[in-house]
């Protein structure tokens, strides 16, 4: 563009919109990264919270067993479980530190991008100011406008000056906005670093607690090892109680089997009686038709489909089917932790000694309510030496057993719902409150840990 005889260089510039669009796309990319990191963060925080709840729960159980004068297996089991939960918490804190490190790297990268964009904007803005100052040395804006030869040229010059002014103002606003974002990102980075330090300190504290628990664990093991005679006597007593319980369960299962066979027999007899009656009816009708000289009926009675399956009623069959579909989803019968796993396992103290568990032991606090894990019918309620009160609940051809209870609130023949209270956990002379929980299918015992929901 010419002003008088001088050529005025009008500096090309990008519109604020194009620069803003680039920045928006950049921030959207970082926002998506932050969202994905946030999902991982939420999951980790949930796991830490759940594990912390377990630590508090086991601390309560450990406090109860540790209140006894003499050390006992219940105390050792609680210590072992507490050590496992602390190890888990330390692992989660380590995961937290790794996640914080990744989040810091993302924030640092975003800050660097913002710093780079800010530097470029400042450079462009400075160049615009410099060019504007040079032009102002050559001409006055009003003179520049009113020296236009035509009205259209005047309008074009006015639009140019307006657009140039708006571009400078837009750059200034973008610079201010970017500066605010850079400051915000720096605050977030500082916050993350402080959070990282807090997590690191927490991990050190938890590690110290873990070492203290291990020392206590060794002390308890050493003290229990000196009571080998008592422990072997306890193992023998538990074996007798377990054998008696298994015999009782098999007696109940056998009783149910005989009742189903009886139902099957009666059903077969009823079907046969109906077929016989139908044959006799046809025979009578044929005799009558023969007297009248009519053709005989040649049809045979239709074979009826069995109404029951495996001796179970339709309701029992439906219940058994739904119970089967509930594997890995059954609620826990009581709060606590698995202190004794299913099947044969090495003794917690005595080397070379194996113990067999018909189900699982769940250690909990004194007087904790016991609940049915599924809808069913109470088959049996009995008291047994070494097992306290025992409740057997039928779920079709499945059976759940709840032993070492007191204060039972159900009776044989009663229908119960899932999560319905059936009594309370008993506490032994050592101060250990432990539920023995079993699952059977007909006469086969199953591992309850494969049926209960993960905790």
C-alpha positions in Angstrom: 0.0 0.0 0.0 1.3 3.5 -0.8 1.0 6.6 1.3 2.1 9.6 -0.7 5.3 8.4 -2.5 6.3 6.0 0.3 5.4 2.3 0.2 4.1 1.2 3.5 4.7 -2.6 4.2 1.6 -4.0 5.8 2.8 -7.0 7.9 0.8 -10.2 7.2 -0.7 -11.7 10.3 -2.7 -14.8 11.3 -6.2 -14.3 12.5 -6.7 -14.8 16.3 -9.2 -17.6 15.4 -6.6 -19.8 13.6 -4.2 -19.5 16.6 -7.0 -20.2 19.1 -8.1 -23.3 17.1 -4.6 -24.7 17.3 -4.5 -24.1 21.0 -7.9 -25.7 21.6 -6.9 -28.8 19.7 -3.7 -29.0 21.8 -5.6 -28.7 25.1 -8.2 -31.2 24.0 -5.3 -33.7 23.4 -4.0 -33.1 26.9 -7.5 -33.2 28.4 -8.1 -36.7 26.9 -4.8 -37.9 28.4 -5.9 -36.5 31.7 -9.2 -38.2 31.6 -7.6 -41.6 30.9 -5.2 -41.0 33.8 -8.1 -40.0 36.0 -9.8 -43.3 35.4 -6.7 -45.1 36.5 -6.4 -42.8 39.5 -10.0 -43.5 40.5 -9.5 -47.2 40.3 -6.3 -47.1 42.4 -7.9 -44.9 45.0 -10.8 -47.3 45.3 -8.4 -50.3 45.7 -6.5 -48.4 48.4 -9.6 -47.5 50.2 -10.9 -51.1 50.1 -7.6 -52.5 51.3 -7.5 -49.9 54.1 -10.9 -51.1 55.2 -9.6 -54.6 55.4 -6.7 -53.4 57.5 -9.1 -51.8 60.0 -11.3 -54.9 60.0 -8.4 -57.3 60.7 -7.0 -54.9 63.3 -10.3 -55.3 65.2 -10.1 -59.1 64.9 -6.4 -59.1 65.9 -7.1 -56.9 68.9 -9.7 -59.4 70.1 -7.4 -62.5 69.8 -4.4 -60.6 71.2 -6.4 -59.7 74.4 -5.9 -63.3 75.6 -3.0 -64.0 78.0 -1.6 -66.8 75.9 -0.8 -66.7 72.2 -3.1 -68.8 69.9 -3.5 -69.9 66.3 -6.3 -67.3 65.9 -3.8 -64.6 66.7 -1.3 -66.0 64.3 -3.8 -66.2 61.5 -4.9 -62.6 62.1 -1.2 -61.5 62.1 -0.6 -63.4 58.8 -3.6 -61.8 57.2 -2.7 -58.3 58.5 0.8 -58.8 57.0 -0.7 -59.7 53.7 -3.0 -56.6 53.7 0.0 -54.3 54.6 2.0 -55.8 51.8 -0.9 -55.2 49.5 -1.2 -51.6 50.7 2.6 -51.0 50.1 2.2 -52.4 46.6 -0.7 -50.1 45.9 1.3 -47.1 47.3 4.1 -48.1 44.9 1.6 -48.1 42.1 0.4 -44.7 43.3 4.0 -43.3 43.0 4.4 -44.7 39.5 1.0 -43.2 38.5 2.0 -39.8 40.1 5.2 -40.0 38.1 3.3 -40.5 34.9 0.9 -37.7 35.7 3.8 -35.4 36.5 5.4 -36.2 33.1 2.1 -35.4 31.3 1.8 -32.1 33.3 5.4 -31.2 32.5 4.9 -31.9 28.8 1.7 -29.8 28.8 3.6 -27.0 30.6 6.4 -27.1 28.1 3.9 -26.9 25.2 2.2 -23.9 26.9 5.5 -22.2 27.5 6.5 -22.7 23.9 3.2 -21.4 22.6 3.5 -18.4 25.0 7.0 -17.6 23.8 5.9 -17.7 20.2 2.9 -15.4 20.9 5.1 -13.0 22.8 7.6 -13.0 19.9 4.8 -12.3 17.3 3.2 -9.7 19.5 6.6 -7.9 20.0 7.2 -8.0 16.3 3.7 -6.5 15.7 4.5 -3.7 18.2 7.8 -3.1 16.6 6.3 -2.9 13.1 3.6 -0.6 14.4 6.1 1.8 15.9 8.0 1.9 12.6 4.9 2.8 10.7 3.9 5.4 13.2 7.2 7.1 12.4 6.2 7.5 8.8 2.5 8.4 9.0 -0.3 9.4 11.2 -3.4 7.1 11.1 -5.8 10.0 10.6 -3.7 11.4 7.8 -3.4 7.9 6.4 -7.2 7.6 6.3 -8.2 11.0 5.0 -5.5 11.0 2.3 -7.4 8.2 0.5 -8.2 9.2 -3.1 -11.7 7.6 -3.1 -14.3 6.6 -0.6 -13.7 2.9 -1.3 -10.0 3.3 -0.6 -10.9 5.1 2.6 -13.1 2.2 3.7 -10.4 -0.3 2.9 -7.8 1.6 4.9 -10.2 1.9 7.8 -10.9 -1.9 7.8 -7.2 -2.6 7.6 -6.4 -0.4 10.6 -9.4 -1.9 12.6 -8.4 -5.5 11.8 -4.8 -4.8 12.7 -5.8 -3.2 16.0 -8.1 -6.2 16.8 -5.3 -8.6 15.9 -3.0 -6.9 18.4 -5.7 -7.0 21.1 -6.3 -10.6 20.3 -2.7 -11.5 20.7 -2.6 -9.7 24.0 -5.6 -11.6 25.3 -4.1 -14.9 24.1 -0.9 -14.1 25.9 -2.8 -13.3 29.1 -4.9 -16.5 28.9 -1.8 -18.6 28.2 0.0 -17.0 31.2 -2.9 -18.0 33.4 -2.8 -21.5 32.2 0.9 -21.8 32.6 0.6 -20.6 36.2 -2.3 -23.1 36.8 -0.2 -26.0 35.4 2.7 -25.0 37.6 0.4 -25.0 40.6 -0.8 -28.5 39.7 2.7 -29.8 39.2 3.6 -28.4 42.7 0.5 -30.1 44.1 1.4 -33.4 42.5 4.9 -33.2 43.9 3.6 -32.6 47.3 1.2 -35.5 46.9 4.1 -37.7 45.7 6.0 -36.8 48.9 3.0 -37.6 51.1 2.5 -41.0 49.4 6.2 -41.8 49.8 6.1 -40.9 53.5 3.0 -43.1 53.9 4.7 -46.0 52.2 7.7 -45.6 54.6 5.3 -45.6 57.6 3.4 -48.7 56.3 6.7 -50.5 55.7 7.7 -49.8 59.3 4.4 -51.2 60.5 4.9 -54.2 58.3 8.3 -54.9 59.9 6.8 -54.6 63.3 4.1 -57.1 62.4 6.7 -59.6 61.1 8.6 -59.3 64.3 5.4 -60.0 66.3 4.6 -62.9 63.9 8.0 -64.5 64.5 7.5 -64.2 68.3 4.1 -65.8 68.1 5.4 -68.7 65.9 8.3 -69.3 68.3 6.0 -69.3 71.3 3.5 -71.6 69.6 6.2 -74.0 68.5 7.0 -74.6 72.1 3.4 -75.9 72.6 3.7 -78.8 70.1 1.9 -81.2 72.5 -1.0 -78.8 72.9 -1.2 -78.1 69.2 -1.2 -81.8 68.3 -3.9 -82.4 70.8 -5.9 -79.5 69.3 -5.4 -81.0 65.8 -6.7 -84.4 67.0 -9.8 -82.7 68.6 -10.5 -80.7 65.5 -10.2 -83.9 63.4 -12.8 -85.7 65.5 -15.1 -82.7 65.3 -14.6 -82.5 61.6 -15.2 -86.2 61.1 -18.4 -86.0 63.2 -19.6 -83.0 61.2 -18.8 -84.7 57.8 -20.7 -87.8 59.0 -23.7 -85.7 59.9 -23.6 -83.9 56.6 -23.5 -87.2 54.7 -26.3 -88.5 56.8 -28.4 -85.5 55.8 -27.4 -85.8 52.2 -28.2 -89.6 52.3 -31.6 -88.8 53.9 -32.3 -86.3 51.1 -31.2 -88.8 48.5 -33.6 -91.5 49.9 -36.4 -89.0 50.0 -35.8 -88.1 46.3 -35.7 -91.7 45.3 -38.9 -92.3 47.2 -40.5 -89.4 45.3 -39.2 -90.8 42.0 -40.6 -94.2 42.9 -44.0 -92.8 43.8 -44.0 -90.8 40.6 -43.2 -93.9 38.5 -45.9 -95.8 40.3 -48.4 -93.0 39.6 -47.4 -92.9 35.9 -47.7 -96.7 35.7 -51.1 -96.6 37.4 -52.4 -94.0 34.9 -51.1 -96.1 32.0 -52.8 -99.2 33.4 -56.0 -97.4 33.9 -55.9 -96.1 30.4 -55.2 -99.6 29.0 -58.1 -101.0 31.0 -60.4 -98.2 29.7 -59.4 -99.0 26.1 -60.0 -102.7 26.7 -63.5 -102.0 28.1 -64.3 -99.8 25.1 -63.0 -102.5 22.7 -65.2 -105.1 24.4 -68.3 -102.9 24.1 -67.5 -102.1 20.4 -67.0 -105.8 19.7 -70.4 -106.6 21.1 -71.9 -104.0 18.8 -69.9 -105.3 15.9 -67.8 -102.2 15.6 -64.0 -102.0 14.9 -61.8 -102.1 18.0 -59.7 -99.1 19.2 -56.0 -99.8 18.3 -54.4 -96.7 20.0 -52.0 -97.3 22.9 -51.7 -95.1 25.9 -49.1 -92.3 25.4 -45.9 -92.5 27.4 -45.8 -89.6 30.0 -42.6 -87.6 30.5 -41.2 -87.7 34.0 -42.4 -84.7 36.1 -39.3 -84.6 38.3 -35.6 -84.6 37.5 -33.1 -86.5 39.7 -35.9 -86.8 42.3 -36.2 -83.0 42.7 -39.4 -81.1 42.5 -39.8 -78.3 39.9 -39.1 -75.7 42.6 -36.0 -77.5 43.7 -34.7 -77.9 40.2 -35.2 -74.2 39.5 -33.4 -73.3 42.8 -30.5 -75.6 42.0 -30.1 -74.1 38.5 -30.1 -70.5 39.8 -27.6 -71.5 42.6 -25.3 -73.0 39.9 -25.4 -69.7 38.0 -24.4 -67.8 41.1 -20.8 -69.1 41.2 -18.3 -66.4 42.1 -21.3 -64.1 43.0 -22.5 -65.5 46.4 -22.4 -63.0 49.3 -20.1 -63.8 52.2 -21.9 -65.5 55.1 -20.0 -63.3 57.6 -17.6 -60.3 57.6 -13.9 -61.2 58.0 -11.1 -63.0 56.2 -10.4 -66.6 55.1 -8.3 -68.0 58.0 -8.4 -71.6 56.8 -8.5 -72.6 53.1 -10.3 -75.5 51.5 -8.7 -79.0 51.3 -5.4 -80.2 52.6 -3.0 -77.5 53.8 0.2 -77.5 55.8 -0.3 -76.6 59.5 0.5 -73.0 60.3 3.2 -73.9 62.9 4.0 -77.6 62.9 6.2 -78.6 60.0 5.3 -81.7 58.1 1.8 -81.8 59.5 -1.2 -81.5 57.1 -4.7 -80.5 58.0 -7.8 -81.1 55.9 -10.7 -78.6 55.7 -14.1 -79.5 54.4 -14.8 -75.9 53.6 -13.2 -72.6 54.7 -12.8 -70.9 58.0 -13.8 -67.2 58.1 -12.3 -65.4 61.1 -14.3 -62.4 62.3 -15.2 -60.4 65.5 -17.1 -61.8 68.4 -20.9 -62.0 68.0 -20.8 -61.2 64.2 -24.1 -62.0 62.5 -24.1 -65.0 60.1 -26.3 -64.8 57.0 -27.6 -67.3 54.5 -25.7 -67.0 51.2 -28.8 -67.9 49.1 -32.5 -68.7 49.2 -33.2 -72.1 50.6 -34.8 -74.4 53.2 -33.2 -75.2 56.5 -32.6 -78.9 56.5 -31.1 -79.4 59.9 -30.1 -77.4 63.1 -28.0 -79.3 65.6 -25.3 -78.8 68.2 -22.1 -80.8 67.9 -18.9 -81.1 70.0 -16.2 -78.8 68.8 -18.5 -77.2 66.2 -21.1 -75.5 68.3 -24.4 -75.0 66.5 -24.5 -76.2 62.9 -27.1 -75.1 60.4 -27.6 -76.9 57.0 -29.6 -75.1 54.3 -30.8 -76.8 51.1 -30.7 -75.1 47.7 -32.0 -77.8 45.4 -29.3 -80.4 45.2 -26.8 -78.0 46.8 -26.3 -77.6 50.5 -24.5 -74.8 52.5 -23.2 -75.6 56.0 -22.7 -73.0 58.8 -20.8 -74.3 61.8 -19.3 -72.8 65.0 -22.3 -70.7 65.7 -24.5 -69.8 68.6 -27.7 -68.0 69.0 -29.3 -69.7 66.0 -32.5 -68.0 64.9 -33.9 -70.6 62.4 -35.4 -74.0 62.6 -35.6 -77.1 60.4 -38.1 -76.8 57.6 -38.0 -73.0 57.6 -37.5 -71.1 54.3 -34.8 -68.5 54.3 -33.8 -65.7 51.9 -30.3 -64.7 50.8 -28.6 -62.5 53.3 -31.1 -63.4 56.0 -29.6 -63.6 59.5 -29.5 -67.2 60.8 -27.5 -66.7 64.0 -24.1 -65.4 65.3 -20.5 -66.6 65.3 -19.4 -68.3 68.5 -16.1 -67.4 70.2 -13.9 -70.2 71.6 -11.8 -70.3 74.8 -8.8 -68.7 73.0 -10.9 -65.7 72.0 -11.1 -66.6 68.3 -14.4 -66.1 66.5 -14.4 -68.3 63.4 -17.2 -69.5 61.2 -16.8 -72.9 59.4 -18.5 -72.6 56.0 -19.0 -75.4 53.5 -20.8 -76.0 50.2 -21.9 -79.4 49.1 -23.5 -80.7 45.9 -25.3 -84.0 46.8 -22.4 -85.9 48.6 -19.5 -83.9 47.0 -17.9 -81.1 48.8 -16.9 -77.9 46.9 -14.5 -75.1 47.4 -16.5 -72.1 48.8 -13.9 -69.6 47.6 -14.9 -70.5 44.1 -18.4 -69.5 44.9 -18.1 -66.4 47.1 -17.8 -62.9 45.5 -14.2 -61.6 45.5 -13.4 -59.2 48.3 
